[in-house]
């Protein structure tokens, strides 16, 4: 398996025709560099498709996913000066299934009967 130590989410929409090289250029532009064992997530403007770019220390991997129905829970575009968004493994797992990953902590508590 490919080791991923950190997952970063790019809130700005990306053209899904972009391949690994164009996504890598976007990572370098936004983050300054692509770090080994880090994954970078991108979505199209409608949040119906996502791509994951992973630098494994030797090269890059690019994977795509789309949902048969619905959309991925993607944050609205953040300001250029905002801090990059990182995801935990649980948040990533929820996101790729189309679940509300931003609310995982809230969903673990039952506060009403």
C-alpha positions as CSV (number, residue, x, y, z in Angstrom):
1,X,0.0,0.0,0.0
2,X,1.0,3.6,-0.4
3,X,1.8,5.3,2.8
4,X,0.0,8.6,3.5
5,X,1.0,10.4,6.6
6,X,-0.9,13.6,6.0
7,X,-3.9,14.5,3.8
8,X,-4.5,18.0,2.5
9,X,-7.6,19.3,0.9
10,X,-7.6,21.9,-1.9
11,X,-10.8,23.8,-1.6
12,X,-10.4,25.6,-4.9
13,X,-12.2,23.6,-7.7
14,X,-10.0,21.9,-10.4
15,X,-10.7,20.8,-13.9
16,X,-11.0,17.0,-13.7
17,X,-9.2,16.7,-17.0
18,X,-6.1,17.6,-15.2
19,X,-3.6,14.8,-14.9
20,X,-0.9,14.1,-12.4
21,X,1.5,16.7,-13.8
22,X,-1.0,19.6,-13.7
23,X,-2.2,18.6,-10.2
24,X,1.4,18.4,-9.0
25,X,2.0,21.9,-10.4
26,X,-1.1,23.1,-8.5
27,X,0.3,21.5,-5.2
28,X,3.6,23.2,-5.7
29,X,1.9,26.6,-6.4
30,X,-0.4,26.4,-3.3
31,X,1.8,24.6,-0.8
32,X,5.3,25.5,-2.1
33,X,6.3,21.8,-2.5
34,X,4.8,18.3,-2.6
35,X,6.1,16.4,0.4
36,X,6.8,12.7,0.4
37,X,4.0,10.5,1.9
38,X,1.5,13.4,1.7
39,X,-1.8,13.2,-0.2
40,X,-3.6,16.1,-1.8
41,X,-7.3,16.1,-2.6
42,X,-9.0,18.0,-5.4
43,X,-12.6,18.3,-6.5
44,X,-14.4,19.7,-9.5
45,X,-16.7,22.7,-9.2
46,X,-19.8,20.6,-8.6
47,X,-18.1,18.3,-6.1
48,X,-19.2,15.3,-8.1
49,X,-15.7,14.0,-8.7
50,X,-12.5,14.0,-6.7
51,X,-8.9,13.2,-7.4
52,X,-6.2,12.3,-4.9
53,X,-2.5,13.0,-5.7
54,X,0.1,11.2,-3.5
55,X,3.8,11.7,-3.6
56,X,5.4,8.5,-2.4
57,X,9.0,9.7,-2.3
58,X,9.8,8.4,-5.7
59,X,7.0,9.6,-7.9
60,X,3.3,10.5,-7.8
61,X,0.1,8.5,-7.8
62,X,-3.2,9.9,-9.0
63,X,-6.5,8.3,-8.3
64,X,-10.0,9.5,-9.2
65,X,-13.4,8.8,-7.6
66,X,-17.0,9.8,-8.4
67,X,-20.2,9.0,-6.7
68,X,-23.1,7.4,-8.6
69,X,-25.5,9.8,-7.0
70,X,-25.1,13.0,-4.9
71,X,-22.0,15.1,-4.2
72,X,-19.0,15.0,-2.0
73,X,-19.2,17.2,1.1
74,X,-16.6,19.8,-0.1
75,X,-15.9,23.1,1.7
76,X,-16.7,26.3,0.0
77,X,-13.6,27.9,-1.5
78,X,-11.5,29.5,1.3
79,X,-9.7,32.8,1.2
80,X,-6.2,32.8,-0.3
81,X,-4.6,33.6,3.1
82,X,-6.5,30.9,5.0
83,X,-4.6,28.0,6.5
84,X,-4.6,24.7,4.4
85,X,-7.2,22.2,5.4
86,X,-5.9,18.9,6.8
87,X,-7.9,15.7,7.1
88,X,-7.7,12.9,9.6
89,X,-8.0,9.3,8.3
90,X,-11.6,9.1,9.6
91,X,-12.5,12.3,7.9
92,X,-11.0,11.1,4.6
93,X,-12.8,7.8,4.9
94,X,-16.1,9.6,5.4
95,X,-15.4,12.1,2.6
96,X,-14.8,9.5,-0.1
97,X,-18.1,7.8,0.8
98,X,-19.9,11.1,0.5
99,X,-20.6,11.5,4.2
100,X,-20.5,14.8,6.2
101,X,-16.8,14.5,7.3
102,X,-16.8,18.0,8.8
103,X,-19.3,16.9,11.5
104,X,-17.7,13.6,12.6
105,X,-17.1,14.8,16.1
106,X,-20.7,16.0,16.5
107,X,-22.0,12.7,15.1
108,X,-20.3,10.8,17.9
109,X,-22.4,12.4,20.6
110,X,-26.1,11.9,21.2
111,X,-27.4,15.0,22.8
112,X,-31.2,14.6,22.3
113,X,-33.7,11.8,22.8
